[in-house]
């Protein structure tokens, strides 16, 4: 019988292969003491292992820089800093001097102390620090014990899905996409350092599966869907058939992508639809353009700060924003200001303990409370407006006053740029993300102060339904086709039209074919999604009529239940689109 495990989608792609269990863990360290006469020598041995580890990490950092870029290489900075941290170094030396323990036992004890101290919170930033700490423990202890470097994967098997409790950045960067089809882990989040690298390497990944290492065994057949966050072990024949059909369609599209990219995104009855891409890293802009993106609808900027111990410099940010703007000289680029908090916290910010971080200090709340961080970003984005149609998008706005404060800061930074003689485009646009019911219901007032709306359905759905979208146990309750969600979408679209401002949507719903049909029916004609989804959604757009979508949406707005909403959409779309070829958490389970 097949085993279906749901986690968090961390890197796009759907693959099938044999399981390779990667045992990446801290080695057993014997309890041994040394003679007091060689304490200094043991301390020197610890320093040698520490310097060796730093050299190895710098090598990994350089490999990452060459393969992926400077931004991705900065992920290793926290580990380098940790190896020089007095709390690590002095604590280890104290155990050697005072307890006459071996260097390996002293280092292990000190790291376990820090691990216990940090483990008292489940905040994602701390989880990343624990991940870095474990990486260092494995590397340094293997050196002190005289073992082979465990990060050397030269004999890595081919065509496998790597299954592990967790990975680390230094290990991930060694994975060869030619050999590793996908990655499935018990732990981790989409913003975990190694997951960012997996996306850059274009290795499909699902994280936070909880118990995949307990269910999986070597050479077991598995299907991994990095789009919706699902792993199927010992898939049934129907699972295999669905996978083969999906793969066949994708392979067919691989040869057609260049053709599809050049085609117009327009419905059968002539309604143009702007299809843009969501990107996490500047390097993804070229992929987006080659897959037919008309621009960037959501440029997540957290990669610049997550895992960093210092604030990113203005020049560094400016260069990242400019590179994406220059990739789309004729398209709009929507840069989201830092959406920190929730599951993303940099090391240089004081992290408050919160019972509900997704309802706490995050996004615009953090930025307005940290003006030095926010002003630097706004200044860098303003400079990037000189290189294209760069638009500023503010996340998690609930109140008009928040928009006013952002505009005031922008005006001050504009004046500073003028004084410094630095060019920028004063005609840039400022908009907000509609991610809460409060923002949707107050859309008419917000529209008076904004140049555009961008609906973030990932958060809008979870806040409307009070369902944590990262909780796999509640996956069936996280439903973007719930009548309340559909009506909120309609409310925002209606207000936007009346105010004469653009409304776009950048949540996962845009990459769902039935979701696309609904959104077009609600007159939301600008959609943004992960770049691998662009060709298939453009095909959906070109195969439907806007008149049919509007008719189905009107019926869906009056539907009493989620099932009725879906039924209205299925009846409306008819045979125009073959929904069975799409791998989506919702589309695969739609009633027939």
C-alpha positions in Angstrom: 0.0 0.0 0.0 1.3 3.4 -0.9 2.3 5.9 1.8 1.4 9.5 1.2 3.3 12.2 3.2 2.5 15.9 3.0 5.0 18.5 4.0 6.1 22.0 2.7 7.0 22.6 -0.9 10.5 23.9 -1.0 11.7 23.6 -4.6 9.6 23.1 -7.7 9.5 19.9 -9.7 8.0 16.4 -9.8 10.2 13.4 -10.0 10.2 9.6 -9.5 13.1 7.5 -8.4 14.7 5.2 -5.8 15.2 6.3 -2.2 18.7 7.0 -1.0 18.8 7.3 2.8 21.5 9.9 3.7 22.8 9.3 7.2 24.2 12.8 8.0 24.7 13.0 11.7 26.9 13.8 14.6 29.4 11.0 15.2 29.6 9.2 18.6 32.3 10.7 20.7 33.9 8.6 23.5 34.4 10.1 27.0 38.1 10.4 27.3 40.5 12.6 29.3 44.1 13.7 28.7 47.1 14.1 30.9 47.3 17.7 32.3 50.8 18.0 30.7 49.3 17.9 27.2 46.4 20.3 27.7 48.0 23.0 25.6 48.6 20.5 22.8 44.9 19.4 23.0 43.9 23.0 22.8 46.1 23.5 19.7 44.5 20.4 18.2 41.1 22.0 18.7 42.3 25.2 17.0 43.7 23.2 14.1 40.4 21.4 13.5 38.6 24.8 13.8 40.9 26.4 11.2 40.5 23.3 9.0 36.7 23.6 9.2 36.9 27.3 8.3 39.0 26.6 5.3 36.6 23.9 4.1 33.6 26.2 4.5 35.4 28.9 2.5 36.0 26.3 -0.2 32.4 25.4 -0.2 31.5 29.1 -0.2 33.7 29.7 -3.3 32.2 26.7 -5.1 28.7 28.1 -4.3 29.8 31.6 -5.6 31.0 30.1 -8.8 27.9 27.8 -9.3 25.2 30.0 -8.0 26.4 33.5 -7.2 27.6 35.8 -4.5 24.2 36.2 -2.8 23.8 32.4 -2.3 27.4 32.1 -1.1 26.7 34.4 1.8 24.6 31.7 3.4 27.8 30.3 4.9 28.7 33.4 6.8 26.9 32.4 10.0 29.0 29.2 10.2 32.3 31.1 9.8 31.2 33.5 12.5 30.2 30.7 14.8 33.6 29.1 14.5 35.1 32.3 16.0 32.4 32.9 18.5 33.8 33.2 22.0 30.8 31.2 23.4 32.0 28.3 21.2 35.8 28.7 21.4 36.2 29.8 25.0 33.7 27.3 26.3 35.5 24.4 24.6 38.9 25.5 25.9 37.5 25.8 29.4 36.4 22.2 29.3 39.8 21.1 28.1 41.7 23.1 30.8 39.4 22.5 33.7 38.1 19.0 33.1 41.1 17.6 31.1 38.7 16.3 28.4 39.8 15.6 24.9 39.2 18.3 22.3 36.5 16.3 20.7 34.6 15.7 23.9 35.0 19.3 25.1 33.7 20.6 21.7 30.8 18.2 21.8 29.8 19.2 25.3 30.0 22.9 24.5 27.9 22.6 21.3 25.4 20.4 23.1 25.0 23.1 25.7 24.4 25.8 23.1 22.0 23.4 21.3 20.0 22.9 24.5 19.9 26.6 25.1 18.7 27.5 21.6 16.2 24.6 21.4 14.0 26.2 24.0 12.4 28.2 21.2 11.0 26.9 17.9 11.5 30.2 16.1 12.8 29.6 12.5 15.8 31.8 12.9 17.0 29.7 15.8 16.2 26.5 13.9 18.6 27.7 11.2 21.2 28.4 13.8 20.7 24.9 15.1 21.1 23.6 11.6 24.4 25.5 11.2 25.5 24.3 14.6 24.9 20.7 13.6 26.8 21.2 10.4 29.8 22.5 12.4 29.6 19.7 14.9 29.7 17.0 12.2 32.5 18.6 10.4 34.8 19.5 13.4 34.2 16.3 15.3 35.0 14.1 12.2 38.3 16.0 11.9 39.1 15.6 15.6 38.3 11.9 15.5 40.4 11.4 12.4 37.4 10.3 10.3 36.8 10.9 6.6 35.1 14.2 5.7 31.4 13.3 5.6 30.5 16.1 3.2 32.6 14.3 0.4 29.8 12.8 -1.8 32.0 11.9 -4.7 30.5 8.4 -4.7 27.0 9.7 -4.6 24.5 7.3 -6.3 22.7 8.3 -9.5 19.0 9.0 -10.1 17.9 8.9 -6.5 15.6 10.8 -4.2 17.7 11.8 -1.2 15.8 11.2 2.1 17.3 12.6 5.3 16.3 13.9 8.7 17.6 17.3 7.6 20.3 18.7 5.4 22.8 21.5 5.8 24.0 24.2 3.3 27.5 22.8 2.9 26.1 19.4 2.1 23.4 20.6 -0.3 25.9 22.5 -2.4 27.7 19.3 -3.0 24.7 17.6 -4.4 24.8 17.1 -8.2 21.5 17.7 -10.0 22.7 15.1 -12.5 22.6 12.5 -9.8 20.0 13.7 -7.3 16.5 13.9 -8.6 14.9 15.3 -5.4 15.2 15.8 -1.7 12.8 14.8 1.1 13.4 15.7 4.7 11.7 15.3 8.1 12.7 18.8 9.2 13.2 22.2 7.6 11.1 25.1 6.1 11.0 26.7 2.7 13.3 29.4 4.0 15.8 27.1 5.5 19.3 27.9 4.2 19.8 24.6 2.4 16.3 24.8 0.8 17.3 28.1 -0.8 20.3 26.4 -2.3 18.2 23.5 -3.5 16.0 25.9 -5.4 19.1 27.6 -7.0 20.4 24.1 -8.0 16.9 23.3 -9.4 16.6 20.2 -7.3 13.0 19.5 -6.4 12.5 19.4 -2.6 9.9 18.7 0.0 10.6 19.6 3.7 8.9 19.3 7.0 7.6 15.8 6.3 8.0 14.8 9.9 8.6 11.1 9.5 9.7 10.3 6.0 13.0 8.8 7.3 10.9 6.4 9.4 8.7 5.2 6.5 11.4 5.2 3.8 13.9 2.5 3.1 16.8 2.0 0.7 15.9 1.4 -2.9 12.2 2.1 -2.3 10.3 3.6 -5.1 9.1 7.1 -4.5 7.4 10.0 -6.2 8.2 13.5 -5.0 6.1 16.6 -5.9 8.0 19.8 -5.0 5.2 22.0 -6.1 2.6 21.0 -3.6 4.9 19.4 -1.0 4.0 15.7 -1.3 6.0 12.4 -1.2 4.5 9.1 -2.2 6.3 6.0 -1.1 5.6 2.6 -2.8 3.2 4.4 -5.2 0.2 2.5 -6.5 -0.3 1.9 -10.2 -2.8 4.8 -10.3 -0.1 7.0 -8.7 2.4 5.9 -11.3 -0.1 6.5 -14.1 -0.8 10.0 -12.9 2.9 10.7 -12.5 3.7 9.4 -16.0 0.9 11.5 -17.5 2.2 14.5 -15.7 5.8 13.8 -16.7 4.8 13.2 -20.3 3.1 16.6 -20.5 6.1 18.3 -18.9 8.6 16.6 -21.2 6.5 17.6 -24.2 6.5 21.2 -22.9 10.3 21.2 -22.5 10.6 21.3 -26.3 7.8 23.7 -26.6 8.7 26.2 -23.9 10.5 28.5 -26.3 7.4 28.5 -28.5 5.0 28.9 -25.7 7.1 31.7 -24.2 6.7 33.7 -27.5 2.9 33.2 -27.7 0.5 35.8 -26.5 -1.2 35.2 -23.1 -4.7 35.8 -24.3 -8.0 33.9 -24.0 -9.9 32.5 -26.9 -12.2 35.5 -26.9 -9.4 38.1 -26.8 -8.9 38.9 -23.1 -5.2 39.7 -22.5 -3.8 38.2 -19.3 -0.5 39.4 -17.8 1.6 36.4 -16.6 4.5 37.2 -14.3 6.8 35.2 -12.1 7.5 34.9 -8.4 11.2 34.7 -7.7 13.3 34.2 -4.5 16.8 34.9 -6.0 18.1 37.2 -8.8 19.4 34.2 -10.7 15.8 33.0 -11.3 14.9 36.0 -13.4 16.5 34.5 -16.5 14.6 31.3 -16.0 11.4 33.3 -15.6 12.0 35.1 -18.9 12.8 32.0 -20.8 9.5 30.5 -19.6 7.5 33.3 -20.9 7.1 35.7 -17.9 6.1 39.2 -18.8 7.8 40.5 -15.7 8.2 39.7 -12.0 5.0 39.9 -10.0 6.7 39.0 -6.7 10.4 39.5 -6.0 10.9 38.2 -2.4 13.8 40.0 -0.9 14.3 38.0 2.3 17.3 36.1 0.8 19.3 39.3 1.4 18.8 39.0 5.2 17.9 35.5 6.3 20.9 33.9 8.0 22.9 37.1 8.0 24.5 38.5 11.1 24.7 42.0 9.7 22.4 44.2 7.7 22.8 44.0 4.0 24.5 47.1 2.5 22.6 49.4 0.2 24.9 48.7 -2.7 24.5 45.0 -2.4 20.7 45.3 -2.4 20.7 47.8 -5.3 22.8 45.5 -7.5 20.4 42.6 -6.8 17.3 44.7 -7.6 18.9 46.2 -10.7 19.9 42.8 -12.1 16.2 41.7 -12.0 15.0 45.0 -13.5 17.5 44.7 -16.3 16.3 41.2 -17.1 12.8 42.7 -18.0 13.5 45.9 -19.8 9.8 46.0 -21.0 8.1 44.4 -18.1 7.1 45.4 -14.6 9.1 44.2 -11.6 7.3 44.2 -8.2 9.8 44.2 -5.4 8.3 43.2 -2.0 9.8 44.9 0.9 11.2 42.6 3.6 8.6 40.2 4.8 10.5 39.3 8.0 9.0 37.5 11.0 6.8 34.5 10.9 9.2 31.9 9.5 11.9 34.4 8.5 14.2 36.2 10.9 17.7 37.5 10.4 20.3 37.0 13.1 21.0 40.7 13.5 17.5 41.5 14.7 16.3 41.0 18.2 13.8 38.2 18.0 10.9 38.5 20.5 9.4 35.3 21.8 5.9 35.0 20.3 3.3 32.3 20.7 1.9 33.1 17.3 4.7 34.6 15.1 2.6 34.6 12.0 0.2 36.9 13.9 2.9 38.9 15.5 5.9 41.1 14.7 6.3 40.6 11.0 6.4 42.3 7.5 5.6 46.0 7.5 5.4 46.0 11.3 9.1 45.0 11.6 10.1 47.4 8.8 8.5 50.4 10.4 10.0 49.6 13.8 13.5 49.2 12.2 13.9 52.4 10.2 17.6 51.9 9.5 16.9 48.5 7.9 13.9 49.8 6.0 15.3 53.1 4.8 18.3 51.3 3.4 16.1 48.9 1.4 13.8 51.7 0.2 16.8 53.7 -1.0 18.2 50.7 -2.9 14.9 50.0 -4.5 14.5 53.7 -5.5 17.9 53.6 -7.2 16.8 50.5 -9.1 13.8 52.3 -10.6 16.3 54.0 -12.9 16.8 50.7 -14.6 13.2 49.6 -15.4 9.6 49.6 -14.3 10.3 48.8 -10.7 7.4 48.9 -8.3 7.4 48.8 -4.5 5.1 46.3 -2.9 4.4 46.4 0.9 3.4 43.1 2.6 0.8 42.5 5.3 -0.7 46.0 5.3 -3.9 46.4 7.4 -4.2 50.1 7.8 -4.0 53.2 5.7 -1.6 54.8 8.3 1.0 52.2 7.4 0.9 53.2 3.8 1.2 56.9 4.8 4.3 56.1 6.9 5.9 54.3 4.0 5.2 57.2 1.6 6.7 59.6 4.1 9.9 57.5 4.3 10.1 57.3 0.5 9.7 61.0 0.1 12.6 61.6 2.6 14.8 59.1 0.7 13.9 60.6 -2.6 15.1 64.0 -1.4 18.3 62.4 -0.1 19.0 60.8 -3.5 18.4 64.2 -5.2 20.9 65.9 -2.9 23.4 63.1 -3.6 22.8 63.4 -7.4 21.8 59.7 -7.6 19.3 59.0 -10.4 15.9 57.3 -9.8 12.5 57.4 -11.5 10.2 59.6 -9.6 7.2 58.1 -11.3 7.5 54.7 -9.6 4.4 53.0 -8.2 3.7 52.0 -4.6 1.2 49.3 -3.8 0.2 46.9 -1.0 -0.4 43.2 -0.7 -3.9 42.2 0.3 -3.2 39.3 2.7 -5.8 39.7 5.5 -9.5 39.9 5.7 -9.1 43.4 7.2 -7.2 44.6 4.1 -9.7 43.1 1.8 -12.7 44.6 3.6 -10.9 48.0 3.8 -9.8 47.9 0.2 -11.8 50.9 -0.9 -9.9 53.1 1.6 -6.5 51.6 0.9 -7.1 52.1 -2.9 -7.1 55.9 -2.3 -3.5 55.7 -1.2 -2.1 53.0 -3.5 -1.2 52.6 -7.1 -1.9 48.9 -7.2 -3.0 45.9 -5.2 -1.4 42.4 -5.2 -3.4 39.7 -3.5 -1.4 37.2 -1.6 -3.7 34.2 -1.4 -1.3 32.1 0.6 -1.8 34.3 3.7 -5.3 35.5 2.8 -6.6 31.9 2.9 -4.9 31.0 6.2 -6.1 34.2 7.9 -9.6 34.0 6.6 -10.1 30.3 7.5 -7.9 30.4 10.7 -5.9 27.5 9.2 -2.1 27.3 9.4 -1.0 26.6 5.9 2.2 24.9 7.2 0.2 22.4 9.3 0.0 19.2 7.3 -2.7 17.9 9.6 -5.0 20.7 8.5 -4.2 20.5 4.8 -7.7 19.5 3.9 -9.1 22.6 5.6 -6.8 25.0 3.8 -9.1 25.6 0.8 -8.8 28.6 -1.5 -12.2 27.7 -3.0 -14.0 28.3 0.3 -16.9 30.7 -0.4 -15.6 33.3 2.0 -12.3 33.5 0.1 -14.0 33.7 -3.2 -16.1 36.6 -2.0 -13.1 38.4 -0.6 -11.3 38.1 -3.9 -14.4 39.5 -5.7 -14.5 42.4 -3.2 -10.9 43.4 -3.9 -11.2 43.0 -7.7 -14.4 45.1 -7.7 -12.9 47.9 -5.6 -9.7 47.9 -7.8 -11.8 48.3 -11.0 -13.8 51.2 -9.4 -10.6 52.9 -8.3 -8.9 52.4 -11.6 -5.8 50.6 -10.2 -4.4 47.3 -11.2 -5.1 44.2 -9.1 -2.8 41.2 -9.5 -2.5 37.9 -7.6 0.7 36.2 -6.6 -0.4 33.3 -4.4 -0.2 29.6 -5.2 -3.8 29.8 -6.4 -2.5 31.4 -9.6 -0.7 28.2 -10.5 -3.8 26.1 -10.1 -5.6 25.8 -13.5 -9.0 25.9 -11.8 -7.8 28.8 -9.8 -6.8 30.6 -12.9 -10.2 30.0 -14.4 -11.9 31.5 -11.2 -9.5 34.5 -11.1 -10.1 35.4 -14.7 -13.8 35.1 -14.1 -13.5 37.6 -11.2 -11.7 40.0 -13.6 -8.3 39.6 -12.1 -6.2 39.6 -15.2 -2.7 39.8 -13.9 -1.3 36.6 -12.3 2.1 35.8 -10.9 3.5 32.3 -10.0 6.6 30.2 -9.7 8.3 30.3 -13.1 8.0 26.5 -13.9 4.2 26.9 -13.9 4.1 29.6 -16.5 3.9 27.5 -19.6 1.0 25.3 -18.4 -0.9 28.3 -17.1 -0.4 30.1 -20.3 -1.8 27.1 -22.1 -4.9 27.2 -19.8 -5.4 30.9 -20.5 -5.2 30.3 -24.3 -7.7 27.4 -24.1 -10.6 29.1 -22.2 -13.0 31.9 -22.9 -13.3 34.9 -20.5 -17.1 34.8 -21.0 -17.2 31.2 -19.7 -15.0 32.1 -16.7 -17.2 35.1 -15.8 -20.3 33.1 -16.0 -18.8 30.3 -13.8 -17.5 32.9 -11.3 -20.9 34.5 -10.9 -22.3 31.1 -10.0 -19.4 30.4 -7.7 -20.1 33.6 -5.8 -23.5 32.3 -4.9 -22.4 28.8 -4.0 -22.9 27.8 -0.4 -20.0 25.4 0.0 -16.5 24.8 -1.3 -17.7 21.7 -3.1 -20.3 23.8 -4.8 -17.8 26.4 -5.8 -15.6 23.8 -7.4 -18.5 22.2 -9.1 -19.5 25.5 -10.7 -16.0 26.0 -12.0 -15.7 22.4 -13.3 -19.0 22.8 -15.1 -17.8 26.1 -16.6 -14.4 25.0 -17.7 -15.9 21.8 -19.2 -13.5 20.0 -21.5 -11.4 23.1 -22.3 -8.6 22.0 -20.0 -7.5 18.5 -19.0 -7.2 19.0 -15.3 -5.9 15.5 -14.7 -2.4 16.4 -16.0 -1.9 19.0 -13.3 -0.3 18.2 -10.0 -2.0 20.4 -7.5 -3.1 19.7 -3.9 -6.6 20.9 -4.8 -6.9 20.0 -8.5 -6.0 16.3 -7.9 -8.7 15.9 -5.4 -11.5 17.7 -7.2 -14.9 15.9 -7.4 -15.7 14.5 -10.8 
